[in-house]
């Protein structure tokens, strides 16, 4: 649950910053999703990159 909330918060912040810089709807939403997914699946991606 902690990682979910951290990813949700990080995604929202990244999306907000992207929207403030460039308010094109697809870009801020995509950035928010990528950041949230990066936080949620961090351990899986690290394991895949190491092995």
Biopython code that builds the backbone (N, CA, C, O; Angstrom):
import numpy as np
from Bio.PDB.StructureBuilder import StructureBuilder

atoms = [
    (1, "UNK", "N", (0.827, -1.191, 0.000)),
    (1, "UNK", "CA", (0.000, 0.000, 0.000)),
    (1, "UNK", "C", (0.874, 1.258, 0.000)),
    (1, "UNK", "O", (0.540, 2.267, -0.622)),
    (2, "UNK", "N", (1.995, 1.172, 0.710)),
    (2, "UNK", "CA", (2.888, 2.338, 0.783)),
    (2, "UNK", "C", (3.436, 2.695, -0.593)),
    (2, "UNK", "O", (3.476, 3.866, -0.970)),
    (3, "UNK", "N", (3.861, 1.674, -1.343)),
    (3, "UNK", "CA", (4.415, 1.919, -2.674)),
    (3, "UNK", "C", (3.340, 2.467, -3.618)),
    (3, "UNK", "O", (3.632, 3.316, -4.460)),
    (4, "UNK", "N", (2.103, 1.988, -3.481)),
    (4, "UNK", "CA", (1.013, 2.494, -4.308)),
    (4, "UNK", "C", (0.788, 3.976, -4.058)),
    (4, "UNK", "O", (0.671, 4.759, -5.001)),
    (5, "UNK", "N", (0.727, 4.359, -2.799)),
    (5, "UNK", "CA", (0.506, 5.769, -2.470)),
    (5, "UNK", "C", (1.689, 6.645, -2.888)),
    (5, "UNK", "O", (1.499, 7.773, -3.342)),
    (6, "UNK", "N", (2.899, 6.127, -2.734)),
    (6, "UNK", "CA", (4.081, 6.864, -3.176)),
    (6, "UNK", "C", (4.059, 7.052, -4.688)),
    (6, "UNK", "O", (4.352, 8.142, -5.179)),
    (7, "UNK", "N", (3.717, 6.004, -5.432)),
    (7, "UNK", "CA", (3.624, 6.111, -6.885)),
    (7, "UNK", "C", (2.521, 7.051, -7.323)),
    (7, "UNK", "O", (2.687, 7.817, -8.272)),
    (8, "UNK", "N", (1.401, 6.993, -6.634)),
    (8, "UNK", "CA", (0.293, 7.889, -6.950)),
    (8, "UNK", "C", (0.686, 9.344, -6.715)),
    (8, "UNK", "O", (0.384, 10.210, -7.536)),
    (9, "UNK", "N", (1.351, 9.609, -5.612)),
    (9, "UNK", "CA", (1.789, 10.969, -5.302)),
    (9, "UNK", "C", (2.856, 11.450, -6.282)),
    (9, "UNK", "O", (2.782, 12.573, -6.782)),
    (10, "UNK", "N", (3.840, 10.607, -6.555)),
    (10, "UNK", "CA", (4.903, 10.990, -7.492)),
    (10, "UNK", "C", (4.341, 11.222, -8.894)),
    (10, "UNK", "O", (4.751, 12.157, -9.582)),
    (11, "UNK", "N", (3.415, 10.384, -9.311)),
    (11, "UNK", "CA", (2.785, 10.565, -10.618)),
    (11, "UNK", "C", (1.987, 11.850, -10.688)),
    (11, "UNK", "O", (2.026, 12.554, -11.696)),
    (12, "UNK", "N", (1.262, 12.159, -9.622)),
    (12, "UNK", "CA", (0.477, 13.390, -9.596)),
    (12, "UNK", "C", (1.374, 14.630, -9.627)),
    (12, "UNK", "O", (1.068, 15.604, -10.314)),
    (13, "UNK", "N", (2.468, 14.590, -8.888)),
    (13, "UNK", "CA", (3.398, 15.719, -8.876)),
    (13, "UNK", "C", (4.059, 15.878, -10.249)),
    (13, "UNK", "O", (4.152, 16.988, -10.773)),
    (14, "UNK", "N", (4.515, 14.770, -10.824)),
    (14, "UNK", "CA", (5.153, 14.840, -12.148)),
    (14, "UNK", "C", (4.169, 15.312, -13.207)),
    (14, "UNK", "O", (4.527, 16.107, -14.076)),
    (15, "UNK", "N", (2.946, 14.834, -13.143)),
    (15, "UNK", "CA", (1.921, 15.288, -14.085)),
    (15, "UNK", "C", (1.603, 16.761, -13.900)),
    (15, "UNK", "O", (1.406, 17.481, -14.879)),
    (16, "UNK", "N", (1.550, 17.215, -12.662)),
    (16, "UNK", "CA", (1.281, 18.625, -12.393)),
    (16, "UNK", "C", (2.388, 19.537, -12.900)),
    (16, "UNK", "O", (2.122, 20.597, -13.467)),
    (17, "UNK", "N", (3.617, 19.121, -12.695)),
    (17, "UNK", "CA", (4.749, 19.912, -13.185)),
    (17, "UNK", "C", (4.752, 19.950, -14.709)),
    (17, "UNK", "O", (4.976, 21.001, -15.310)),
    (18, "UNK", "N", (4.503, 18.802, -15.329)),
    (18, "UNK", "CA", (4.460, 18.754, -16.790)),
    (18, "UNK", "C", (3.320, 19.604, -17.324)),
    (18, "UNK", "O", (3.485, 20.287, -18.335)),
    (19, "UNK", "N", (2.171, 19.578, -16.668)),
    (19, "UNK", "CA", (1.032, 20.392, -17.097)),
    (19, "UNK", "C", (1.343, 21.884, -16.956)),
    (19, "UNK", "O", (0.926, 22.691, -17.787)),
    (20, "UNK", "N", (2.070, 22.241, -15.907)),
    (20, "UNK", "CA", (2.428, 23.647, -15.706)),
    (20, "UNK", "C", (3.388, 24.137, -16.789)),
    (20, "UNK", "O", (3.328, 25.298, -17.193)),
    (21, "UNK", "N", (4.270, 23.261, -17.257)),
    (21, "UNK", "CA", (5.242, 23.640, -18.280)),
    (21, "UNK", "C", (4.613, 23.623, -19.663)),
    (21, "UNK", "O", (4.804, 24.549, -20.451)),
    (22, "UNK", "N", (3.859, 22.563, -19.958)),
    (22, "UNK", "CA", (3.267, 22.407, -21.284)),
    (22, "UNK", "C", (1.896, 21.750, -21.127)),
    (22, "UNK", "O", (1.831, 20.536, -20.931)),
    (23, "UNK", "N", (0.811, 22.498, -21.206)),
    (23, "UNK", "CA", (-0.514, 21.961, -20.865)),
    (23, "UNK", "C", (-1.183, 21.100, -21.942)),
    (23, "UNK", "O", (-2.411, 21.031, -21.975)),
    (24, "UNK", "N", (-0.428, 20.449, -22.813)),
    (24, "UNK", "CA", (-1.033, 19.543, -23.782)),
    (24, "UNK", "C", (-1.502, 18.287, -23.042)),
    (24, "UNK", "O", (-0.680, 17.602, -22.434)),
    (25, "UNK", "N", (-2.781, 17.971, -23.074)),
    (25, "UNK", "CA", (-3.327, 16.885, -22.258)),
    (25, "UNK", "C", (-2.639, 15.527, -22.390)),
    (25, "UNK", "O", (-2.403, 14.890, -21.364)),
    (26, "UNK", "N", (-2.307, 15.052, -23.574)),
    (26, "UNK", "CA", (-1.726, 13.701, -23.597)),
    (26, "UNK", "C", (-0.366, 13.611, -22.905)),
    (26, "UNK", "O", (-0.035, 12.567, -22.343)),
    (27, "UNK", "N", (0.418, 14.671, -22.934)),
    (27, "UNK", "CA", (1.775, 14.584, -22.396)),
    (27, "UNK", "C", (1.818, 14.536, -20.884)),
    (27, "UNK", "O", (2.543, 13.716, -20.321)),
    (28, "UNK", "N", (1.063, 15.389, -20.206)),
    (28, "UNK", "CA", (1.135, 15.368, -18.743)),
    (28, "UNK", "C", (0.565, 14.072, -18.193)),
    (28, "UNK", "O", (1.048, 13.560, -17.183)),
    (29, "UNK", "N", (-0.459, 13.538, -18.849)),
    (29, "UNK", "CA", (-1.059, 12.284, -18.410)),
    (29, "UNK", "C", (-0.083, 11.123, -18.617)),
    (29, "UNK", "O", (0.045, 10.256, -17.752)),
    (30, "UNK", "N", (0.594, 11.106, -19.750)),
    (30, "UNK", "CA", (1.567, 10.056, -20.045)),
    (30, "UNK", "C", (2.750, 10.104, -19.068)),
    (30, "UNK", "O", (3.201, 9.066, -18.583)),
    (31, "UNK", "N", (3.240, 11.294, -18.787)),
    (31, "UNK", "CA", (4.347, 11.439, -17.832)),
    (31, "UNK", "C", (3.920, 10.952, -16.449)),
    (31, "UNK", "O", (4.684, 10.262, -15.775)),
    (32, "UNK", "N", (2.719, 11.299, -16.025)),
    (32, "UNK", "CA", (2.218, 10.862, -14.723)),
    (32, "UNK", "C", (2.119, 9.338, -14.655)),
    (32, "UNK", "O", (2.488, 8.742, -13.643)),
    (33, "UNK", "N", (1.632, 8.711, -15.705)),
    (33, "UNK", "CA", (1.524, 7.251, -15.719)),
    (33, "UNK", "C", (2.891, 6.569, -15.706)),
    (33, "UNK", "O", (3.079, 5.567, -15.015)),
    (34, "UNK", "N", (3.834, 7.102, -16.459)),
    (34, "UNK", "CA", (5.171, 6.501, -16.510)),
    (34, "UNK", "C", (5.866, 6.615, -15.154)),
    (34, "UNK", "O", (6.498, 5.660, -14.702)),
    (35, "UNK", "N", (5.759, 7.757, -14.511)),
    (35, "UNK", "CA", (6.386, 7.928, -13.198)),
    (35, "UNK", "C", (5.734, 7.008, -12.170)),
    (35, "UNK", "O", (6.431, 6.362, -11.388)),
    (36, "UNK", "N", (4.422, 6.943, -12.165)),
    (36, "UNK", "CA", (3.728, 6.062, -11.220)),
    (36, "UNK", "C", (4.110, 4.599, -11.458)),
    (36, "UNK", "O", (4.369, 3.865, -10.504)),
    (37, "UNK", "N", (4.147, 4.174, -12.710)),
    (37, "UNK", "CA", (4.525, 2.792, -13.026)),
    (37, "UNK", "C", (5.974, 2.515, -12.633)),
    (37, "UNK", "O", (6.292, 1.417, -12.176)),
    (38, "UNK", "N", (6.841, 3.491, -12.804)),
    (38, "UNK", "CA", (8.241, 3.316, -12.424)),
    (38, "UNK", "C", (8.369, 3.092, -10.923)),
    (38, "UNK", "O", (9.185, 2.279, -10.488)),
    (39, "UNK", "N", (7.588, 3.788, -10.141)),
    (39, "UNK", "CA", (7.636, 3.601, -8.684)),
    (39, "UNK", "C", (7.002, 2.260, -8.311)),
    (39, "UNK", "O", (7.539, 1.539, -7.470)),
    (40, "UNK", "N", (5.872, 1.918, -8.922)),
    (40, "UNK", "CA", (5.170, 0.688, -8.570)),
    (40, "UNK", "C", (5.971, -0.558, -8.917)),
    (40, "UNK", "O", (5.985, -1.514, -8.141)),
    (41, "UNK", "N", (6.640, -0.565, -10.070)),
    (41, "UNK", "CA", (7.329, -1.765, -10.534)),
    (41, "UNK", "C", (8.847, -1.664, -10.414)),
    (41, "UNK", "O", (9.571, -2.367, -11.119)),
    (42, "UNK", "N", (9.326, -0.809, -9.542)),
    (42, "UNK", "CA", (10.763, -0.573, -9.406)),
    (42, "UNK", "C", (11.538, -1.861, -9.127)),
    (42, "UNK", "O", (12.535, -2.126, -9.798)),
    (43, "UNK", "N", (11.112, -2.654, -8.172)),
    (43, "UNK", "CA", (11.848, -3.871, -7.818)),
    (43, "UNK", "C", (11.867, -4.865, -8.973)),
    (43, "UNK", "O", (12.892, -5.497, -9.225)),
    (44, "UNK", "N", (10.761, -5.009, -9.670)),
    (44, "UNK", "CA", (10.708, -5.932, -10.799)),
    (44, "UNK", "C", (11.676, -5.500, -11.896)),
    (44, "UNK", "O", (12.394, -6.334, -12.448)),
    (45, "UNK", "N", (11.706, -4.209, -12.218)),
    (45, "UNK", "CA", (12.594, -3.714, -13.279)),
    (45, "UNK", "C", (14.058, -3.834, -12.873)),
    (45, "UNK", "O", (14.903, -4.156, -13.709)),
    (46, "UNK", "N", (14.369, -3.581, -11.617)),
    (46, "UNK", "CA", (15.747, -3.704, -11.161)),
    (46, "UNK", "C", (16.201, -5.156, -11.262)),
    (46, "UNK", "O", (17.322, -5.428, -11.693)),
    (47, "UNK", "N", (15.339, -6.088, -10.867)),
    (47, "UNK", "CA", (15.687, -7.508, -10.970)),
    (47, "UNK", "C", (15.898, -7.921, -12.427)),
    (47, "UNK", "O", (16.808, -8.696, -12.721)),
    (48, "UNK", "N", (15.076, -7.417, -13.330)),
    (48, "UNK", "CA", (15.215, -7.754, -14.749)),
    (48, "UNK", "C", (16.499, -7.165, -15.339)),
    (48, "UNK", "O", (17.136, -7.798, -16.182)),
    (49, "UNK", "N", (16.880, -5.978, -14.913)),
    (49, "UNK", "CA", (18.090, -5.350, -15.451)),
    (49, "UNK", "C", (19.368, -5.999, -14.920)),
    (49, "UNK", "O", (20.371, -6.064, -15.630)),
    (50, "UNK", "N", (19.335, -6.470, -13.697)),
    (50, "UNK", "CA", (20.518, -7.063, -13.101)),
    (50, "UNK", "C", (20.788, -8.449, -13.667)),
    (50, "UNK", "O", (21.942, -8.800, -13.911)),
    (51, "UNK", "N", (19.742, -9.241, -13.879)),
    (51, "UNK", "CA", (19.949, -10.617, -14.355)),
    (51, "UNK", "C", (19.938, -10.712, -15.846)),
    (51, "UNK", "O", (20.099, -11.801, -16.397)),
]
sb = StructureBuilder()
sb.init_structure("model")
sb.init_model(0)
sb.init_chain("A")
sb.init_seg("    ")
for serial, (resi, resn, name, xyz) in enumerate(atoms, 1):
    if name == "N":
        sb.init_residue(resn, " ", resi, " ")
    sb.init_atom(name, np.array(xyz, "f"), 0.0, 1.0, " ", f" {name:<3s}", serial, name[0])
structure = sb.get_structure()
